[in-house]
Amino acid sequence: MERRVEQAERARQAEAGMTSDGQTAARSGQGSVASAPCPAPGHVAIIMDGNGRWAARRGLPRVEGHRRGVEAVRRAVRSAIDLGIRYLTIYSFSSENWRRPPAEVSDLMGLLKLFVRRDLADLHSNNVRIRIIGEREGLSPDIAAVLREAEERTRANTGLTLVVAFNYGGRQEILSAVRRLAAAVAEGRLAPEAIDASRIADALDTAGIPDPDLVIRTSGEQRLSNFLTWQTAYSEYVIVPEFWPDFDHAAFAAAIDEFHRRDRRFGGLSQKAG
């Protein structure tokens, strides 16, 4: 993995016109002026898929795949900071995941609590702000307390915003937003004609968060799985073959390179020459 990271960094420096000491070629007087590197997408969302299959291929229990998946989350957060990403959303637990065997759900809840207990201080010291999206009603008091602690402790931070989709489903989020807007109309606080796309977006869990520029899904699966259904209408999708526990900085950087090769038209004409 370290070799892949080193290779990716050398490739990044070469593409940006950097010398081995990190200076640009133009600054060091070597060669012509290099073009500026492409900026990172502002918001990257990740569907973290393949923990169980990663473990099965190695003859390990599924919980070991989830443990290694937590390590991959740590790497992804570090990579997002290094790459200059402002928002990173991870699909940690869907509203449909409650259908899994009770023992596996219990393991996942334990890993969530362990992650907050071990990593919250480090995230806070790195100026990471945590925001939780998803349904809170019905969660056990200990899990609700963990989520609340993570948000409250990091609320004033101004660096990377780590959005954790927990007990989350895109359709349920839209349904809840529509119900709130309908109640406002019924109570006379909102005119029906005042409801537009912006008003709906403001009623979602992600209010105030820009829509994802890039959605990455690991394990090679090609579906959205009820993730950010409204917000990803114009997102670019990159499917990577690695199972989530194997997702590293090189894979993250490669996905962003693929993103920069896309032609984002948003229903209009291409802005690229040629």
Beta strands, then each sheet from edge to edge (+ up, - down):
strand 1: 43-47
strand 2: 87-94
strand 3: 129-133
strand 4: 161-168
strand 5: 214-217
strand 6: 236-239
sheet 1: 3+ 4+ 2+ 1+ 5+ 6+
end
